[in-house]
Amino acid sequence: MRENQWWHRHVNPNIRETCATRRESDINRLPLHRYLDLIDLKSIIEKNWELLSARFPPEYRDNRKLFLQDFDRLNQLRNDVMHPLRGRRWDEDDFQFVQTFAGHVIKALEGDALFAYLQGEPP
């Protein structure tokens, strides 16, 4: 499937529109996927759960709710790092969670049209 088809078929129109607006404001005009927020990736996976869930470890494959909760935790940790508040400390559990969960997501999407698209590979 050509990347443009994947983008239009599997990505929410509001997300596509936000990315297009951001690109219009950017002098570099990068590929649309470069303007996604992390939480947009969660939305894309959630919308395409039937297509992608089989690639996740059993604890997520069989428990969509847990996957979405953990993705929210990842996003919250990302927000805490990018928008720090005084007194917020990260512990080893936070770092281990990010490494493990992000690894699951990346591995699950490898070889998929979405992953290829997000990596900028040609269709």
N, C-alpha and C positions, 0 to 999 in steps of 0.2 A: 504494500500500500504506500502510495506516495505520501511524503510527510505532510503536505498541505491537506490531503484527505484525512489523515489521522487527526491533525489539529482541529479540523472542522467537524469531524464526526465524533470525537471523543472528549473534546474540551468545551466546557460550558461557555456559551456566548458572552456572558458577562466577563469572564476571565480573559477571553480572546480580545474583547473590546478594551479592557484595562491595559493589557499588554500593548495593543496597537496605539493607544493614547500615549503611553509611556515612551514608546519608540518614536512617535512623532515629535516628542519634546527633547529627544536625545540627538545630539549632533552626530553621534557614531552610527545610529540606525542599525543596531545589532539584530540578529534573528529574533523573532517574536518570543520564543521560549526563554530568552535571556532576561525577560522582564517579569517572569513569574515570581510570586512570593512563595516562600516555603509552604504556607498554608494552602496555596493554590494546588500544589502537588498532592496534598491530602485530598482535596476536593476531586481532582482528576482520578486518583486511585479509587476513591469512594464511588464515583460515578461509574467507573469501569471495573468494579469489584469482581464480577463474574469472569471477566477477561483476565484479570491479574491475580486473583486470590490464590489460585492453585500454585503459584510460584513462591508463596510465603511459607515460612516454617509452620508446622501444624498448630502451634499455639495461637497463631494469627489466622491461618487459613480457616480454622474451625471456630474462630471467635472474632468476628468483624468488630464488635464493640470494643474489645481489648485493643485491637490494632488502632482504632480511631482514638481511643484514650491515650495510648502511647504516642501516637503522632501529635496529639495535643500537648503532651508533656515535652516532646522534642521541640515543638514550636515555642512553648513557654520558656524553655531553657535558652533557645536562640534569642528570644526577645529579652530575656534577662541579661544576656551577654551584650547584645547590641544596644540596649537601653538600660544601663546599669543603675541600680538604686544603692544608696549607701547601706552598708551592713549585709548585703546579700553575699553569701559565701557558697561556693560550689564544693561539693565533696567528691570523693572517689566514685561513689555510686552514680552521681550525675555524669561524670566522664565516661564511665563504663556503659551506662545506659545509652548515651549518644553514640558511642562507638558501635555497640551491638545493634541497636535499632537501625541506625543509618546503614550499617552493613547489610542487614536483612532487606531493607528497601532497595538498595543498590543491586544486590544479588538478584532480587526478585524481578527487577526491571531489565537486567542485562539480556540482550538479545531481543528484546521487545521493540516494536516500532516506536513506542513512546521513549524508551531509553535512548535508542539511536537518534531520535529527533532531538531529545534534550542534550545529547552529546554533540549535536551539530553534524552528524554523519549524513551523507546524502541518502536519499530514499532508495 
